[in-house]
Structures are given as C-alpha cells and as structure tokens.
Amino acid sequence: MLQQVFSLGISICIGVVVVGTTLRSASAGENKESPAVSSPSQQNSAIAPLDAVPIDALELQALETYKQLIAKAQRQKRLLAPTDERVQRAQAILDKLIPYTFRWNERVKNWQWEVQVVQRACADVYCLPGGKILMNSGIFNQFQLNDHEMAVLLAHEIAHALRGHASEFANLQPAIPYTREDEAEADVIGNDIAARAGYDPRAAISLWERLAAIDRAKPLKYAKIHPFIERRIREIKIRISDLLPLYAKALGKTGETLEPYKASAIKVKSRPQR
C-alpha cells in the first residue's frame, strides 16, 4: 500500500492520489477550529505522542519504494545529477537541518538522509520515513523560493516524516489532505528545526502566503495535500517571537540585532475572471 502511495505521489502532475484517515476540504477547514498551537512553550499540549505503529516495517517499505522510484527516474532520464545546482542547493540546506531533527524522534540517528530531484514540471516535495527526500524540479521553477523559504518547506516535510504521519495512511482515497492536526504539528516542528539551523522563521509566513497566492492564481496539487488555511499563518505569526531567539542564537546574534526579513520577489498571475 505504501508503495502505491509514494509511486503516485511522485507522479503528482498527472493526478495525485494520497491516503489518510480523515478527509477535510480546505473550505471545511476554514470553519473548523485547528489545534491550539501558539508557542513552543505550549508544544507539549500541541504535539501528540507518536502512535504505536510498526515503524521498522514502514521505513523498510519506504526505502524499497524509494529505490524503485529512483530507478524509474533514471530509466526515464529524469533524475538530476548530484552536480546539478538544484540538487546541491537542496542537499546543502538538508545538511544544516539534520542535526536539529534528533530531538523530535530518536530513530532519526539511524536514518540515511538523502535528497533527489526529479525533472518534472509541477511542484512537489515529500520526505519518506527513513530520511529520503524526493523533489520535483517544478519546486524551483514555480515557487521561486529563497534559501530560508526552501529550508522551511523542507523542514515541514521532514516534520511529517519525523512524526510518522505517513503511518496514518491506511485506506487509498483520492486527493485526501493531511489533517489540520498533522499540519499544525509539522508547522511547529518544522519551523523550530529551521530556526535552530539558522534559517529565518519569518520565512514561514512568506512561504505559505506565496503558495496560497500561487494556488489562487492556478490551483496547486501540493495545496490539496497541505491545505492553506488562514489560521495557519496567524498561528505562525504568534510563534515568531519565540522562534526568533533560536534563529538569532544560531547566527551568534541577539534578537535586537537581527535584520528585517526580505522575502524573495515573485510575480503571480491572477486567475482570469469569468
């Protein structure tokens, strides 16, 4: 079953199929209270304990699926070379994030981390249990993220893997998004990891605002799996004051000496009016 999920995930351009335990549309999410997560000091109540799942089996299945997907991309001549600047950029960011993942899942110490980029037009990225990250090249072309925003995006996907959210995938369903609980958890953990690694947590705001704007202009498959709910951005803004000291410490600075954050510029074409 896991193989079906990830195989379809890498082909997100031609129709994503994702599985989950709960179906929640973005519109329904807007009217539904999301988990109360206001600051890292409240994380104990915001983050649920890891479920008792067969993690070993999940990671082994993910590794086997990963190998098959990479082999397929190689046969199709779609796998970017390790020397490609996009691969090197993603790997450099990942290398900085890894040391700050251990506090969230002790199994991570045994993970063999790796990032691969597949030549595909539409944007997608996800982290498999075990530390294997697959990206579509469309992430770079469509999203046009700076390194801070890219780090937040990768850390968000890593957080899903750290918390075993993929282990909740039970029944194959079309286009089912992560639950709001999963997304809130991934935001809290991912932003913490990115800040400790020296990436500006304010990039989380510009990242999700940017993806929401792109989605409004032209619906993103990625947005169906990671719903862009206004409350997400409000919650991130509330936590920024707690995350900035972590970022400043990583730079050897104090909060007062941090420079204003500058989001990368992007032109988003509006959806034509009917």
C-alpha positions as a printed Julia matrix, in Angstrom:
274×3 Matrix{Float64}:
   0.0    0.0     0.0
   2.8    2.44    0.88
   4.41   1.74   -2.47
   1.17   2.71   -4.23
   1.03   5.96   -2.31
   4.57   7.11   -2.99
   4.57   5.89   -6.58
   1.52   8.0    -7.24
   2.92  10.87   -5.25
   5.96  11.25   -7.47
   3.62  11.48  -10.45
   1.61  14.27   -8.88
   1.49  16.16  -12.21
  -0.79  13.61  -13.79
  -3.09  13.15  -10.84
  -2.14  12.79   -7.21
  -3.56  10.06   -5.05
  -2.86  10.36   -1.37
  -4.2    8.44    1.55
  -5.2    9.43    5.04
  -7.56   8.73    7.87
  -9.64  11.88    7.61
 -10.98  13.84    4.67
 -11.03  17.57    5.26
 -11.57  20.04    2.48
  -9.92  23.44    2.66
 -13.3   25.1     2.88
 -14.34  22.87    5.76
 -11.02  23.57    7.45
 -11.67  27.28    7.4
 -14.71  26.78    9.6
 -13.18  24.18   11.84
 -11.03  25.03   14.83
  -7.46  23.91   14.27
  -5.27  22.71   17.14
  -4.35  25.45   19.6
  -0.65  25.98   18.97
   0.6   29.38   19.99
   4.22  28.98   21.02
   6.98  26.39   21.53
   6.39  26.68   25.26
   3.0   25.06   24.67
   4.25  22.28   22.44
   3.57  19.53   24.95
  -0.17  20.05   24.54
   0.02  20.71   20.81
   2.05  17.68   19.81
   0.6   14.25   20.39
   2.78  11.27   21.33
   3.89   9.04   18.49
   1.4    6.3    17.79
   2.34   2.69   18.32
   2.94   1.77   14.69
   5.27  -0.73   13.01
   7.91   1.91   12.26
  10.54  -0.62   11.16
   8.25  -2.04    8.51
   7.19   1.44    7.39
  10.79   2.57    6.92
  11.75  -0.62    5.07
   8.79  -0.25    2.73
   9.64   3.4     2.15
  13.25   2.54    1.33
  12.21  -0.12   -1.16
   9.72   2.25   -2.78
  12.36   4.98   -2.89
  14.81   2.7    -4.71
  12.18   1.77   -7.27
  11.2    5.39   -7.87
  14.83   6.45   -8.32
  15.46   3.55  -10.69
  12.4    4.54  -12.71
  13.52   8.18  -12.87
  16.95   7.06  -14.05
  15.46   4.9   -16.8
  13.38   7.85  -17.93
  16.47  10.09  -17.73
  14.59  12.41  -15.37
  16.87  12.12  -12.34
  19.06  15.2   -11.94
  22.76  14.58  -11.44
  24.32  15.19   -8.0
  26.31  18.01   -9.6
  23.15  19.87  -10.64
  22.97  23.15   -8.73
  19.39  22.44   -7.63
  20.38  19.13   -6.08
  23.41  20.69   -4.4
  21.32  23.56   -3.05
  18.7   21.23   -1.57
  21.37  18.93   -0.11
  23.23  21.86    1.49
  20.02  23.03    3.18
  19.18  19.5     4.3
  22.66  19.05    5.81
  22.05  22.08    8.03
  18.61  20.88    9.11
  19.52  17.29   10.03
  21.26  17.92   13.39
  18.12  19.58   14.76
  15.78  16.7    13.93
  17.09  14.37   16.64
  15.14  15.96   19.47
  11.85  15.06   17.79
  12.48  11.39   17.04
  15.4    9.38   18.4
  15.2    6.96   15.46
  16.48   9.73   13.22
  20.05   8.99   14.33
  19.88   5.84   12.21
  18.29   7.45    9.17
  20.34   7.65    5.99
  19.43  11.1     4.73
  19.41  11.88    1.05
  17.69  14.25   -1.37
  16.99  13.6    -5.03
  15.42  15.9    -7.61
  13.33  14.55  -10.48
  12.79  16.55  -13.64
   9.04  17.24  -13.55
   7.23  20.46  -14.32
   4.77  20.54  -11.47
   5.86  21.28   -7.93
   6.02  18.56   -5.31
   8.27  17.5    -2.45
   7.96  14.98    0.34
  10.12  13.18    2.87
   9.77   9.43    3.25
  10.16   7.72    6.63
  13.87   6.96    6.88
  15.1   10.32    5.59
  14.77  10.05    1.81
  13.54  13.29    0.24
  12.12  13.45   -3.27
  11.58  16.75   -5.03
  10.2   17.7    -8.41
  12.2   20.34  -10.27
   8.99  22.36  -10.53
   9.54  23.37   -6.9
  12.41  25.57   -8.03
  10.73  26.94  -11.13
   7.23  27.58   -9.83
   7.8   28.57   -6.22
  10.99  30.64   -6.7
  11.92  30.35   -3.02
  14.92  31.86   -1.3
  17.01  29.58    0.93
  15.09  30.49    4.08
  11.75  29.63    2.48
  13.17  26.45    0.95
  14.5   25.4     4.35
  11.09  25.93    5.96
   9.45  23.89    3.19
  11.91  21.0     3.56
  11.68  21.12    7.35
   7.89  20.95    7.12
   8.1   17.79    5.02
  10.74  16.34    7.34
   8.46  17.01   10.3
   5.71  14.92    8.73
   8.17  12.02    8.47
   9.54  12.55   11.99
   6.06  12.33   13.48
   5.08   9.28   11.47
   2.18  10.98    9.74
   2.65   8.63    6.79
   1.88   5.76    9.16
  -1.71   7.02    9.29
  -2.12   6.21    5.61
  -4.5    3.28    5.67
  -7.19   3.42    3.0
  -6.45   4.56   -0.53
  -8.54   7.64   -1.23
  -8.29  10.3    -3.94
  -6.68  13.62   -3.02
  -7.09  13.46    0.74
  -5.06  16.16    2.54
  -3.14  15.89    5.76
  -5.36  16.63    8.72
  -5.16  20.03   10.39
  -3.59  18.31   13.4
  -0.83  16.9    11.18
  -0.27  20.25    9.5
  -0.14  22.16   12.79
   2.38  19.66   14.14
   4.52  19.89   11.02
   4.47  23.69   11.23
   5.54  23.75   14.88
   8.3   21.17   14.46
   9.46  22.27   11.02
   9.76  25.93   11.95
  11.65  25.02   15.12
  14.13  22.9    13.14
  14.64  25.61   10.52
  15.18  28.37   13.1
  17.73  26.32   15.06
  19.56  25.56   11.8
  19.99  29.27   11.1
  17.07  29.94    8.78
  14.79  32.9     9.4
  11.46  31.68   10.84
   9.76  34.71    9.31
  10.24  32.91    6.0
   7.41  30.57    7.06
   4.98  33.45    6.69
   6.21  34.49    3.25
   6.36  30.83    2.15
   2.73  29.99    2.91
   1.47  33.38    1.72
   3.36  32.83   -1.52
   2.0   29.31   -2.07
  -1.51  30.49   -1.24
  -1.19  33.26   -3.83
   0.08  30.82   -6.46
  -2.75  28.45   -5.62
  -5.34  31.2    -6.03
  -3.96  32.02   -9.47
  -3.68  28.38  -10.55
  -4.65  25.54   -8.22
  -1.65  23.57   -6.93
  -1.74  19.83   -6.37
   0.56  20.49   -3.4
  -2.08  22.74   -1.87
  -4.6   19.9    -1.84
  -2.33  17.85    0.39
  -1.2   20.77    2.58
  -4.3   22.96    2.9
  -3.56  26.68    3.03
  -5.82  27.88    5.8
  -5.63  31.45    7.02
  -5.38  30.23   10.59
  -2.06  28.54    9.78
  -0.42  31.87    9.01
  -1.97  33.5    12.08
  -0.58  30.73   14.28
   2.88  31.04   12.74
   2.85  34.8    13.36
   2.02  34.18   17.01
   5.01  31.85   17.39
   7.51  34.08   15.61
   8.53  35.88   18.81
   9.55  32.53   20.33
  11.39  31.36   17.24
  13.42  34.5    16.54
  15.71  33.98   19.58
  16.53  30.47   18.28
  17.38  31.94   14.89
  19.44  34.73   16.43
  21.36  32.24   18.58
  22.17  30.16   15.51
  23.7   33.27   13.93
  25.52  34.27   17.1
  23.38  37.38   17.42
  20.67  38.76   19.67
  17.1   39.39   18.66
  17.71  43.13   18.67
  20.48  42.85   16.06
  18.55  40.79   13.53
  17.98  42.45   10.19
  14.48  42.8     8.76
  13.42  39.79    6.74
  13.26  40.18    2.97
  11.11  37.73    1.06
  12.14  36.88   -2.48
  10.1   38.61   -5.16
   7.7   36.69   -7.37
   5.13  37.67   -9.94
   1.91  35.73   -9.65
  -0.56  35.96  -12.49
  -4.12  36.3   -11.3
  -6.71  33.77  -12.4
  -8.8   35.24  -15.24
 -12.21  36.48  -14.17
 -15.15  34.62  -15.64
